């Protein structure tokens, strides 16, 4: 039995990157060969050396919503913070509200000048709330003017340019957090990769905060992942099948792209088909990868589901050895940190 403690390591707090680098692709890149365990220290723009003509680079084109709202209860003036997680149906959203004890069913919350308001409809098991929004005009426009970018709790610095918490190819609104492995790419680097003959393929997975929820059980098999919405279009599926048929590698950018591809591979017995739906796939050591042959990712939290996913691909010992190397070499960790490429 693998326990949560098996994925623990000591991370000095000063290695948690607080701000993005001036140039996206100037971050560092640790390259890990999962067969030999060999580690190389590179810079991110050298990722192009790990890609061959005919490969597919698969990226998540989700866009982070300014999903943190500050409102008040009109009858008492009490302040509440509302974090949007998932659009469940129509104008209803799954949210986290602080303080939760003030958000009973029937509570009304007003934001800004009142053009946007919400009513708590349901209390959920994990402490979340389903709320229904009422608004004038267009919901997303109200959100853009009233909401804030929901940076992870370990980032204490203010982000000067909110676009730095979006990938340069972000398009589909719906995430509560960025697919951070993609933050390193610039339009120029993507052009160079495409010019080499690598296929740029996009899918969508709207990142929920469940990705970052700590694993609170000892036996990791008992951890329940949060569901997230994904979509792979007919066009993208056709591109990936062409790559496969011609012997190219499928290289995922980030754990969200991996989880989408492997959800589809699991559902269709290893085949790649256009699909959309909700996934709560939890990839841990022992999982057999069906689609992904290499990937880039950032450095993740100790004992997190993301370290477990990397360990499922590269092996727990080799993954933790790479993490210890990264700590010794003073790599920057988490959302605005450096990257690793696992092949």
C-alpha positions as CSV (number, residue, x, y, z in Angstrom):
1,X,0.0,0.0,0.0
2,X,1.3,3.4,-0.9
3,X,0.7,6.1,1.6
4,X,0.7,9.9,1.3
5,X,3.9,10.0,3.3
6,X,5.6,8.1,0.5
7,X,5.4,11.3,-1.7
8,X,6.7,13.7,0.9
9,X,9.9,15.8,0.7
10,X,11.3,18.8,2.4
11,X,10.9,22.0,0.3
12,X,12.6,25.2,1.5
13,X,9.9,28.0,1.5
14,X,12.2,30.4,-0.4
15,X,12.1,28.1,-3.5
16,X,8.4,28.8,-3.9
17,X,8.3,31.3,-6.8
18,X,6.3,34.3,-6.0
19,X,6.4,36.2,-9.3
20,X,6.8,35.1,-12.9
21,X,10.1,35.6,-14.7
22,X,10.3,38.6,-17.0
23,X,10.5,36.3,-20.0
24,X,8.3,33.2,-20.0
25,X,10.7,30.8,-21.7
26,X,13.8,31.8,-19.7
27,X,12.8,29.5,-16.9
28,X,14.9,26.4,-16.2
29,X,14.1,22.9,-17.5
30,X,15.1,19.7,-15.7
31,X,15.0,16.7,-18.2
32,X,14.4,13.3,-16.6
33,X,14.9,10.1,-18.6
34,X,12.6,7.6,-16.9
35,X,14.4,4.6,-18.2
36,X,17.9,5.5,-17.0
37,X,17.0,8.0,-14.3
38,X,19.5,10.4,-15.9
39,X,18.9,14.1,-15.2
40,X,20.0,17.1,-17.3
41,X,19.8,20.7,-16.4
42,X,18.6,22.9,-19.3
43,X,16.7,26.1,-20.1
44,X,13.0,25.9,-21.1
45,X,13.5,27.1,-24.7
46,X,15.7,24.0,-25.2
47,X,12.5,21.9,-24.9
48,X,12.5,22.0,-28.7
49,X,15.5,19.6,-28.6
50,X,13.2,17.0,-26.9
51,X,10.7,17.1,-29.7
52,X,11.0,15.5,-33.2
53,X,9.3,16.2,-36.5
54,X,6.0,14.4,-36.6
55,X,5.4,14.5,-32.8
56,X,2.4,16.1,-31.2
57,X,2.7,18.7,-28.5
58,X,-0.7,18.7,-26.7
59,X,-1.7,21.8,-24.8
60,X,-4.7,22.8,-22.6
61,X,-6.3,26.0,-24.0
62,X,-8.5,26.7,-20.9
63,X,-8.6,30.3,-19.7
64,X,-8.6,31.3,-16.0
65,X,-11.7,33.2,-15.0
66,X,-11.4,36.1,-12.6
67,X,-13.2,33.7,-10.3
68,X,-12.7,35.4,-6.9
69,X,-15.6,37.7,-6.0
70,X,-16.1,39.9,-2.9
71,X,-19.6,40.6,-1.9
72,X,-21.9,41.3,1.1
73,X,-25.2,40.2,2.5
74,X,-27.6,43.1,1.9
75,X,-29.5,42.6,5.1
76,X,-26.5,42.6,7.5
77,X,-23.7,44.1,5.4
78,X,-21.6,41.0,6.3
79,X,-18.7,40.5,3.9
80,X,-18.2,37.2,2.0
81,X,-15.6,35.9,-0.4
82,X,-16.9,33.7,-3.2
83,X,-14.6,31.5,-5.3
84,X,-16.2,30.0,-8.5
85,X,-15.2,26.4,-9.2
86,X,-17.5,24.9,-11.8
87,X,-20.4,26.0,-13.8
88,X,-22.8,23.1,-13.0
89,X,-25.8,24.3,-15.1
90,X,-27.3,27.5,-16.4
91,X,-26.4,30.3,-14.0
92,X,-25.6,27.8,-11.2
93,X,-22.0,27.4,-10.0
94,X,-20.2,25.3,-7.5
95,X,-18.3,27.7,-5.2
96,X,-16.3,28.0,-2.1
97,X,-17.5,30.7,0.3
98,X,-15.6,32.3,3.2
99,X,-16.7,32.3,5.9
100,X,-18.9,29.3,5.0
101,X,-20.9,29.5,8.3
102,X,-22.5,32.8,7.0
103,X,-23.6,31.2,3.7
104,X,-26.7,29.1,4.6
105,X,-29.2,28.0,2.0
106,X,-31.2,31.1,1.0
107,X,-28.5,33.6,1.7
108,X,-28.3,36.4,-0.9
109,X,-24.9,38.0,-1.8
110,X,-24.6,41.2,-3.7
111,X,-21.4,42.2,-5.6
112,X,-20.3,45.7,-6.6
113,X,-23.1,48.0,-7.4
114,X,-25.7,45.2,-7.4
115,X,-25.7,44.3,-11.1
116,X,-24.5,40.9,-10.0
117,X,-25.9,38.9,-7.1
118,X,-26.1,35.3,-6.0
119,X,-28.3,33.1,-3.9
120,X,-27.0,30.0,-2.0
121,X,-29.1,27.0,-3.2
122,X,-27.3,24.0,-1.7
123,X,-24.7,23.1,0.9
124,X,-22.2,20.4,-0.3
125,X,-20.4,17.7,1.6
126,X,-16.9,19.1,1.3
127,X,-18.0,22.6,2.5
128,X,-18.7,24.0,-1.0
129,X,-22.0,25.8,-2.0
130,X,-24.1,25.7,-5.1
131,X,-25.1,29.3,-5.9
132,X,-27.4,30.8,-8.6
133,X,-26.3,34.1,-10.1
134,X,-28.6,36.9,-11.2
135,X,-27.2,39.7,-13.3
136,X,-27.8,42.5,-15.8
137,X,-26.1,42.2,-19.2
138,X,-23.5,39.4,-19.8
139,X,-22.3,37.3,-16.9
140,X,-18.7,37.1,-18.1
141,X,-18.5,40.8,-18.5
142,X,-19.7,41.3,-15.0
143,X,-17.1,38.8,-13.8
144,X,-14.3,40.6,-15.7
145,X,-15.2,43.9,-14.1
146,X,-15.8,42.6,-10.5
147,X,-13.7,39.5,-10.1
148,X,-10.0,38.9,-9.2
149,X,-7.6,36.3,-10.5
150,X,-7.6,33.4,-8.0
151,X,-3.9,32.9,-7.4
152,X,-2.9,29.9,-5.3
153,X,-2.6,30.5,-1.6
154,X,1.2,30.0,-1.5
155,X,1.6,33.1,-3.8
156,X,1.8,36.1,-1.4
157,X,2.9,38.7,-3.9
158,X,0.5,40.8,-6.0
159,X,0.5,39.9,-9.7
160,X,1.1,43.1,-11.7
161,X,-0.1,41.7,-15.0
162,X,-3.0,39.2,-14.7
163,X,-2.2,37.9,-18.2
164,X,1.0,36.3,-16.7
165,X,-1.3,33.8,-15.0
166,X,-2.7,32.8,-18.4
167,X,-1.0,30.8,-21.1
168,X,-0.4,32.7,-24.4
169,X,-2.8,30.2,-26.1
170,X,-5.6,30.5,-23.4
171,X,-9.0,30.6,-25.2
172,X,-11.8,28.7,-23.5
173,X,-13.1,30.4,-20.3
174,X,-13.7,28.2,-17.4
175,X,-10.8,27.5,-15.1
176,X,-10.3,28.3,-11.4
177,X,-6.5,27.9,-11.8
178,X,-4.0,28.1,-14.7
179,X,-2.6,25.0,-16.4
180,X,0.8,26.2,-15.2
181,X,3.0,23.9,-17.3
182,X,1.9,26.0,-20.3
183,X,3.0,29.4,-18.8
184,X,6.6,28.9,-20.1
185,X,5.6,29.0,-23.8
186,X,5.9,32.2,-25.9
187,X,4.3,32.6,-29.3
188,X,7.9,32.7,-30.8
189,X,8.8,29.4,-29.2
190,X,5.6,27.8,-30.4
191,X,6.3,29.0,-33.9
192,X,9.8,27.5,-33.8
193,X,8.4,24.2,-32.5
194,X,5.8,24.2,-35.3
195,X,8.5,25.1,-37.9
196,X,10.4,21.9,-36.8
197,X,7.4,19.9,-38.0
198,X,5.8,19.3,-34.5
199,X,2.0,19.3,-34.5
200,X,0.5,21.8,-32.0
201,X,-2.7,20.2,-30.7
202,X,-5.1,21.8,-28.3
203,X,-7.6,20.3,-25.9
204,X,-9.6,21.8,-23.0
205,X,-9.7,20.8,-19.3
206,X,-11.2,23.4,-17.0
207,X,-9.0,23.3,-13.9
208,X,-10.8,23.1,-10.6
209,X,-9.2,23.7,-7.2
210,X,-9.6,20.0,-6.5
211,X,-6.2,19.6,-8.3
212,X,-4.6,21.4,-5.4
213,X,-6.7,19.9,-2.6
214,X,-4.3,18.1,-0.1
215,X,-4.6,14.4,0.1
216,X,-6.0,13.9,3.7
217,X,-6.1,10.1,3.7
218,X,-3.2,7.9,4.6
219,X,-3.9,5.3,1.9
220,X,-3.8,7.2,-1.4
221,X,-6.2,4.7,-2.9
222,X,-8.9,6.2,-0.7
223,X,-8.5,9.8,-2.1
224,X,-11.4,11.1,-4.2
225,X,-10.5,13.5,-7.0
226,X,-12.7,16.5,-7.8
227,X,-14.5,16.3,-11.2
228,X,-13.3,18.6,-14.0
229,X,-14.8,19.2,-17.4
230,X,-12.8,18.2,-20.5
231,X,-13.2,18.3,-24.3
232,X,-11.2,16.9,-27.2
233,X,-12.5,18.0,-30.6
234,X,-12.9,15.8,-33.7
235,X,-10.1,17.9,-35.3
236,X,-7.7,17.3,-32.4
237,X,-8.5,13.6,-32.2
238,X,-7.8,13.3,-36.0
239,X,-4.4,15.1,-35.6
240,X,-3.4,12.8,-32.7
241,X,-4.4,9.7,-34.6
242,X,-2.3,10.8,-37.6
243,X,0.7,11.3,-35.3
244,X,0.2,7.9,-33.9
245,X,-0.1,6.2,-37.2
246,X,3.0,7.9,-38.5
247,X,5.1,6.9,-35.5
248,X,5.3,10.3,-33.8
249,X,5.3,10.7,-30.0
250,X,2.4,12.2,-28.1
251,X,3.9,14.8,-25.7
252,X,1.5,16.4,-23.1
253,X,2.0,19.9,-21.6
254,X,1.0,19.6,-18.0
255,X,-0.9,17.2,-15.8
256,X,-4.3,18.6,-17.0
257,X,-3.5,17.5,-20.6
258,X,-2.3,14.1,-19.3
259,X,-5.4,13.6,-17.3
260,X,-7.6,14.5,-20.3
261,X,-5.8,12.2,-22.7
262,X,-5.6,9.3,-20.3
263,X,-9.3,9.7,-19.4
264,X,-10.1,9.2,-23.1
265,X,-7.6,6.4,-23.4
266,X,-9.1,4.6,-20.5
267,X,-12.7,5.1,-21.7
268,X,-11.9,3.9,-25.3
269,X,-9.5,1.0,-24.5
270,X,-6.4,2.9,-25.7
271,X,-8.0,4.5,-28.7
272,X,-8.1,8.3,-29.2
273,X,-11.6,9.6,-30.0
274,X,-13.3,13.0,-29.8
275,X,-15.0,13.2,-26.5
276,X,-16.2,15.6,-23.7
277,X,-17.5,15.1,-20.2
278,X,-16.3,15.2,-16.6
279,X,-13.3,13.4,-15.3
280,X,-12.1,12.5,-11.8
281,X,-9.3,10.2,-12.9
282,X,-6.6,9.8,-10.3
283,X,-3.3,8.5,-11.7
284,X,-1.0,6.9,-9.2
285,X,1.9,4.4,-9.4
286,X,0.7,1.2,-11.0
287,X,-1.3,3.0,-13.6
288,X,-0.6,2.0,-17.2
289,X,-0.3,4.9,-19.6
290,X,-2.4,4.5,-22.8
291,X,-1.7,7.7,-24.7
292,X,1.0,9.9,-23.3
293,X,4.6,9.1,-24.1
294,X,6.4,12.2,-22.6
295,X,5.4,15.4,-20.9
296,X,6.4,18.7,-19.4
297,X,5.2,19.8,-16.0
298,X,6.1,22.2,-13.2
299,X,7.4,21.2,-9.8
300,X,4.5,20.3,-7.4
301,X,3.6,20.3,-3.7
302,X,4.9,17.6,-1.5
303,X,2.3,14.8,-0.9
304,X,0.1,16.1,-3.8
305,X,-1.9,14.1,-6.4
306,X,0.4,15.8,-9.0
307,X,3.6,14.3,-7.6
308,X,1.8,11.0,-7.5
309,X,0.9,11.4,-11.2
310,X,4.5,12.1,-12.2
311,X,5.6,9.1,-10.1
312,X,3.2,6.9,-12.0
313,X,5.0,7.7,-15.2
314,X,8.6,8.0,-14.1
315,X,8.6,5.8,-10.9
316,X,8.4,7.1,-7.4
317,X,12.2,6.8,-6.6
318,X,13.3,8.5,-9.9
319,X,10.7,11.3,-9.4
320,X,11.8,12.0,-5.9
321,X,15.4,11.9,-6.9
322,X,14.7,14.5,-9.6
323,X,12.9,16.6,-7.0
324,X,15.8,16.4,-4.6
325,X,18.2,17.4,-7.4
326,X,15.9,20.4,-8.2
327,X,16.0,21.5,-4.6
328,X,19.8,21.2,-4.4
329,X,20.1,23.1,-7.7
330,X,17.7,25.8,-6.4
331,X,15.0,25.4,-9.1
332,X,11.9,27.5,-8.5
333,X,8.8,25.6,-7.5
334,X,5.0,25.7,-8.2
335,X,2.9,27.9,-10.5
336,X,5.5,30.5,-11.4
337,X,8.4,28.2,-11.0
338,X,10.6,26.1,-13.4
339,X,9.7,23.1,-15.4
340,X,10.6,19.4,-15.9
341,X,10.4,17.3,-19.0
342,X,9.9,13.6,-18.4
343,X,10.6,11.2,-21.3
